[in-house]
Amino acid sequence: MSAERSFALTALRMGAGLLVWAAHFAAVYVYVALVCAHGNPGSEVLGFSTVRVVVMLMTLLALGAQWHILHQALRGRWRKEAQQDGQPFIAWIAAAAAAAGAVAVLWSALPTLWITLCVPP
Amino acid sequence: MTELPNPGLRPRGEYEKLLAIWRPPSGWRFLSAVNNTYIGMFYVGTALLFFILAGILALLMRVQLAVPENQFLGPETYNQFFTMHGTVMMFLFAVPAVEAVGVLLLPNMLGARDLPFPRLSAYAYWAYLVGGLVFFASLFFDVAPDGGWFLYPPLSSIVFSPGVNNDFWLLGIGFIEISAIAGAIELIVGILRTRAPGMKLSQMPVFAWAMLVLGGMIVFAFPAVIVCTLLLELERAFHWPFFMADKGGDPLLWQHLFWFFGHPEVYIIFLPAAGMVSMMVPAMAQTPLMGYRLTVLALLATGFLSFGLWVHHMYTTGIPQLSLSLFTAASMAVAVPSGIQVFAWIATFAAGKARLCTPTLFLLGFLFIFVLGGLTGVMVALVPFDWQAHDSYFVVAHLHYVLIGGMVFPLFAAMYYWIPTVSKRTLSEKLGRWVFALMFIGFNLAFFPMHITGMAGMPRRVYTYAESLGWGPLNLLSTVGAFVLASGVLLFLIDLARNFRPTGAADTGNVWNAGTLEWVPNSVYALRSIPAVNGREPLWERPTLCEEIEAGHWYLPDAPTGRRETIVTHPVDARPQYILQLPGPAWSSFIAALGTAAFFLLLTVKLVVPALAGGIVAIAAIWRWAWTTDPGATHPPADIGGGIRLPVYASGPVSHAWWATVVLLLVMGSMFLSAVFAYLFLWTVSPEYWPAADALPGLGMPALAAALFVASVLCAQYASKRLDRKRASRIAIVAGLVTLLAAFALALRAHGALSPAESGYGAAVYALLSLLGFYVAATATMQLYTLARSWYGLLDAARRVTFDNTRLMWLYTAAQGLLTLALLHGYPRLA
């Protein structure tokens, strides 16, 4: 495997959990901004605010991704490859970043459950 | 790797040859030196100079504020002083200082002879020095910026600030950012590709990790500030209304872009300082750092989370409540990784036996001040509290606790700690303790009362206040504290003058018994031989290592190609890949820096023709500089010891130049994303300025432009495969150049009569096209350069690094062209 591919893969694995957090954060921010500027923030699905439902779905998706990364890093291929290469550090960082990323995703998304949506404070 | 690769005595004359190859030029030619030791020391010295200059401005401001209704400084002068104080401290001291320490220390710490692009380091340094000095000199002509260090429009717009003051900020700072980005590219590639053999990622010094994260943050954060400064300059110069609300612009666009840079900037300053602390604490406690993995994780997490905080500077701008809650959550979360590092340092001190000497005192002072600043940071992360404290002296207190605590105290600790690696004498321990005491007491005396003045209602950036407000005693206390702090810095300068004796040949030795490689005795060539590394504290793990390195028993004890060299290793496991022939002293980087500075600074004062002349000089000098940096395989594979023979040339993805180009493309991509954000943001706030689908230009011309971009890509790929056939490859490069230019011309023409000055929409469209045009021009220059090398017989299927770099740039530009067309012609039809 060439130098840059192997490094790109390593870097992606180590930062995957944090990248998922960043993607979730950006997606929620952009979605809320667009709904508040041009959408219908008052709309509902099955009696629940559409915005809250969508944000929660994004959050579940992000948590699912974190779970997958965690599994890969602790028990899956990532761990095996890291051990074969004599670099368990890489799998450790990947797992820890996914765990931290999962907590950060939850922490960022929780206020969605009760904060007023589009009104400036 | 415990067996010595080069046991036995080294050949006679080998050491003298190595020394001669690395010796810097003497006399006035010393200015052409590019070695990291010299450039690093110049860099640190210049950063300190700006620290002192900005500090003097702070003292003058404190004199003004010492008593109510003071007339020592008038309001206009005061505005210029606080703007320059903040700007110089942030852009000319803090970021350059941390990069400077990296340039100075990293090669030795990583076991390299130098950073991979010494002339780039020299260019970045000279550009910074000249640009910074001219920028600062604007104060003496009463044309210094006066809109605050964040230069918010509409105050900074041409309507409310018609003079050239703010142009100095926009062009001067934009230019200095280029220097910072050049430094970041150098550091990223250096850390990833020039580590000692065997130094895996898990064995990298924490400072190297911190600098790697810093490099990544600069790559993604600084483009946002470059783009927003360009937009504001375009608005001021050509009336493109990006920030004019009555024409479909929005002043908040500036705040979003500025703070997308501005908040990570705080961590860009703090993380390297934290990295330094993680190196010093183990040496002072004589025990390895506790929680190495967690510390690395904390650095990475901070790097990511810091990009989710920018809106916490904008809580009072009317952003929807749910969005604010996201940023509050992220702002509080970022305290966690900082806390992890603080606990790691405390645990390391607890596990070892701390020596209470000057660096330790500064480290303890840092912990105390930074933790207090962190606590008030969590307070201002909360929206209701921030509404009360916003724009008050409470925020001034908070930011100084974070920045001085988080960066200046570690930097002073670092100077007392690392100066022995570059000086014949250590700094004075006795004076050092006084320096610390004065700085610590003075700092707290100056800034702690500001929490109270802020809560008492004193706003930032006021040049005076009425006596009846009752802020006088606290302000007087702050002024006294500022002078006590300054006396500490003055004492440090005296200590420096008395004891700092820089030398490229002999240093004081490992005075702290530290475990990392920068403490190996070194000279102008850095390490005599490059060791294999199997742990995080190699000097502790192998007590004989210093002697072995000095005796030339490790790798590359000589200079097999007769030039300056270092070993390029794999970025993950640090296995040796090739010998990099480093360029030596040259005037080209110095002249290129002067030309670049002239271009930007003369443009500020509207001297367009001389500015263009400066730009041409810069391009010519860069051309000259680059001409010798792709030498090809001039030497057969060379033996570095231990039976390892390495090639002396590499192209494609293995080459260090390929890596630098990829990092540069990331910077360019970030600039593009910032411009896309500006376009979409203005649509979000003022969609009424966007044309209806039937009023948009037809799709024929954009489709043709897209086809030409694709054709240009095909030319690049064809040329890449036919480098062995000179004529065919030259025709392909010329065809690619012509199609690229034609594609851009069509993309530009597709918007017909739309004027960029007409509305926010027009301005945003032409901003994206201007950026594309700049990239097309840069790519065309590189294509012409590549053709010239082909013409001179310096390009073929094997000697192809230049072509590979041009091709990467070429493919990227074409891709951005396609994305720009899709956005400009597709999005308004879908929105």
Interface residues (C-beta under 8 A of the other chain):
Chain A: S2 A3 E4 R5 S6 F7 T10 M14 G15 L18 L19 W21 A22 F25 V28 Y29 V32 A33 L34 C36 A37 H38 V51 D85 G86 Q87 F89 I90 W92 I93 A96 A97 A100 A104 W107 S108 L110 P111 T112 I115 T116 L117 C118 V119 P120 P121
Chain B: L192 K200 L201 S202 R293 L294 V296 L297 L300 A301 F304 L305 F307 G308 G318 I319 P320 Q321 L322 S323 L324 S325 L326 T328 A329 A330 M332 A333 V336 V383 H570 P571 V572 D573 Q577 G652 P653 V654 W658 W659 V662 T684 V685 P687
